[in-house]
Amino acid sequence: MKQLLLAFALLISGLTYAQDFDDNWEDRSEKLPGYVITNKGEKIEGYLKRFLKIKSQRKVKFFKTLEDKPVVYDPKDLKAYKIGEDYYETHPYEGLSGKTKVFLLRTVDGKISLFDYYIRVEDDKGAEMTLKKDGNKEIILDFDGTKIQTEVLAVKDGDDYLKFASPKVLFSFKNVMSKYVSDYPELAKKIKSKEKGYRVLGILKIVNEYNAHFE
């Protein structure tokens, strides 16, 4: 049970406190090179502005040139976009049915790709942090009592989804995961028999080993 709780904490991990300038962060950010991929598969290169983690899942602000006015896209408009080194793909994830599409940050690329999904949760720990004092002046960051957590999603062959934070996966990892990688029998056997390094805490190792096998 302790291992299960630790795994859950890793799969849904608290990252940072949300700051009060979240809503206008893009006004302060730079235009970074990147591209968008339309639903028709057209790749359009240009520049994008950085949003914070949660907003980046819902919209992207694209500039054809540095001087052009922006075009704002949401997940229904695009298959993917890239800003700097970060690559986002459109996948169904949100809502009670999990069918509402959002942009998800890809962290592993392969036959099985891994994506991060960010959510904000209340933790009742509002706080202030003084960054600098200069005479009678202070620079203070105000934390609003929320934090950002991340969930991990696997996508096999582009459309076979596995949500690691789901109770089904957490409570029956060896069965669910061994079935998910059953086209690599040797790996599936290691998971099924709960070999060291092939349990719920070894997701990244499992996915990397699987992808290497099919390269």
C-alpha positions in Angstrom: 0.0 0.0 0.0 2.9 2.4 0.8 4.3 1.8 -2.7 0.9 2.4 -4.2 0.6 5.7 -2.4 4.1 6.7 -3.5 3.3 5.8 -7.1 0.2 7.9 -7.0 2.2 10.8 -5.6 4.7 10.5 -8.5 2.0 10.1 -11.2 0.1 13.1 -9.8 2.9 15.2 -8.5 2.7 18.7 -7.1 4.9 21.0 -9.1 4.7 24.6 -8.0 2.4 27.2 -6.5 0.4 29.3 -9.0 1.3 32.9 -8.9 -1.0 35.9 -9.1 0.3 37.0 -12.5 -0.9 33.8 -14.2 -3.6 35.5 -16.3 -1.3 38.0 -18.0 1.9 36.0 -18.2 1.7 35.9 -22.0 1.9 39.8 -22.0 5.4 39.5 -20.5 6.7 36.6 -22.5 8.8 36.6 -25.6 7.8 35.4 -29.1 9.6 32.0 -29.6 10.1 30.2 -32.9 7.9 27.2 -33.5 5.0 26.0 -35.7 1.4 24.8 -35.7 0.0 21.8 -37.5 -3.6 22.2 -38.7 -6.2 19.6 -38.7 -5.5 19.1 -42.5 -1.9 18.3 -41.7 -0.5 21.6 -42.9 2.6 22.8 -40.9 2.9 26.5 -40.6 6.1 27.9 -39.2 6.3 31.2 -37.3 6.4 32.4 -33.7 4.4 31.7 -30.6 4.0 33.3 -27.2 4.6 31.4 -24.0 1.6 30.7 -21.8 1.8 29.1 -18.4 1.2 25.4 -18.0 -2.6 25.2 -17.7 -3.4 27.9 -20.3 -1.0 26.2 -22.8 -3.4 23.3 -22.8 -6.3 25.4 -23.9 -5.0 27.9 -26.4 -1.9 29.0 -28.4 -1.1 32.5 -29.7 0.6 32.2 -33.1 2.4 34.9 -35.2 3.3 34.3 -38.8 6.0 36.9 -38.5 7.3 38.9 -35.6 5.3 41.9 -36.8 2.0 40.2 -37.6 -1.0 40.3 -35.4 -1.6 37.0 -33.5 -4.0 34.2 -34.4 -5.3 32.4 -31.4 -6.0 28.6 -31.8 -7.6 26.2 -29.5 -7.5 22.4 -29.6 -10.4 22.0 -32.0 -8.3 24.0 -34.6 -5.0 22.1 -34.5 -3.4 18.6 -34.4 -0.3 20.0 -32.6 2.0 22.9 -32.0 5.6 23.5 -31.0 7.0 26.4 -29.1 10.7 26.4 -28.5 11.6 22.9 -27.4 8.1 22.1 -26.1 5.8 20.0 -28.4 2.0 19.8 -27.7 -0.5 17.4 -29.3 -4.3 17.5 -29.2 -5.9 14.6 -27.4 -9.2 13.9 -25.6 -8.7 14.2 -21.9 -10.9 16.7 -19.9 -14.5 16.5 -18.7 -16.5 13.8 -17.0 -16.3 11.6 -20.1 -12.6 12.5 -20.7 -13.5 13.3 -24.4 -12.9 17.1 -24.3 -9.8 17.8 -26.3 -6.8 19.7 -24.9 -3.2 20.4 -25.9 -0.9 17.9 -24.0 2.8 18.4 -23.5 4.7 15.4 -24.9 7.5 14.2 -22.7 8.4 10.9 -24.5 8.1 10.3 -28.2 7.9 6.8 -29.6 5.5 3.9 -30.4 4.3 4.7 -26.9 4.4 8.5 -26.2 3.9 10.0 -22.8 2.1 13.3 -22.2 1.7 15.5 -19.1 -1.6 17.1 -18.2 -1.7 19.9 -15.6 -4.4 20.7 -13.2 -4.8 23.3 -10.4 -5.9 22.1 -7.0 -6.7 23.9 -3.8 -4.4 23.2 -0.8 -5.3 26.1 1.5 -1.7 27.2 1.8 -1.8 30.8 0.7 1.4 32.6 1.4 3.5 35.6 0.6 7.2 35.6 -0.2 9.4 38.7 0.0 11.9 38.7 -2.8 13.7 42.0 -2.2 13.7 44.9 0.2 15.1 48.3 -0.8 14.6 50.9 2.0 10.8 51.2 2.4 10.1 49.3 -0.8 9.4 45.6 -1.0 8.9 43.2 -3.9 6.5 40.5 -2.8 5.1 37.4 -4.5 1.6 36.4 -3.5 0.8 32.7 -3.6 -3.0 32.1 -3.8 -3.4 28.8 -2.0 -3.4 26.6 -5.1 -0.8 24.4 -6.7 -0.3 22.7 -10.0 -0.3 19.0 -10.3 0.5 16.8 -13.2 -1.0 13.6 -14.5 0.6 11.2 -17.0 -1.1 9.9 -20.1 0.3 7.2 -22.5 -0.7 7.0 -26.1 0.2 3.9 -28.1 0.2 4.1 -31.9 -1.5 7.4 -31.8 -4.9 6.4 -30.4 -4.6 3.7 -27.7 -4.8 5.7 -24.5 -3.7 4.7 -21.0 -4.3 7.1 -18.1 -1.8 6.2 -15.3 -3.7 8.1 -12.6 -6.9 6.1 -13.1 -7.8 3.7 -10.2 -7.9 0.8 -12.6 -4.2 1.3 -13.4 -3.0 2.1 -9.9 -4.7 -0.9 -8.3 -4.1 -3.4 -11.1 -0.9 -2.1 -12.7 0.7 -5.5 -13.6 -2.5 -6.7 -15.4 -3.3 -3.4 -17.2 0.3 -2.6 -18.2 1.3 -6.1 -19.3 -1.8 -6.2 -21.6 -0.9 -2.7 -22.9 2.6 -3.9 -24.0 1.5 -7.5 -24.9 3.0 -7.1 -28.4 6.4 -7.3 -26.7 5.9 -10.6 -24.8 9.3 -10.5 -22.9 8.5 -7.1 -21.4 4.9 -8.0 -20.6 6.2 -11.1 -18.7 8.5 -8.9 -16.6 5.6 -6.7 -15.7 3.2 -9.5 -15.0 5.7 -11.2 -12.7 6.4 -7.9 -10.9 10.1 -8.0 -11.5 12.2 -5.3 -9.8 12.1 -2.1 -11.9 9.0 -3.2 -13.8 6.3 -2.1 -11.3 4.3 1.1 -11.2 7.3 3.3 -10.3 9.1 2.0 -13.4 6.8 3.5 -16.0 9.5 5.5 -17.7 11.8 2.5 -17.8 9.1 0.3 -19.2 8.1 2.8 -21.9 11.7 3.5 -23.0 12.4 -0.3 -23.2 9.3 -0.8 -25.2 10.1 2.0 -27.6 13.7 0.8 -28.1 12.5 -2.6 -29.0 10.3 -1.3 -31.8 12.8 1.3 -33.2 
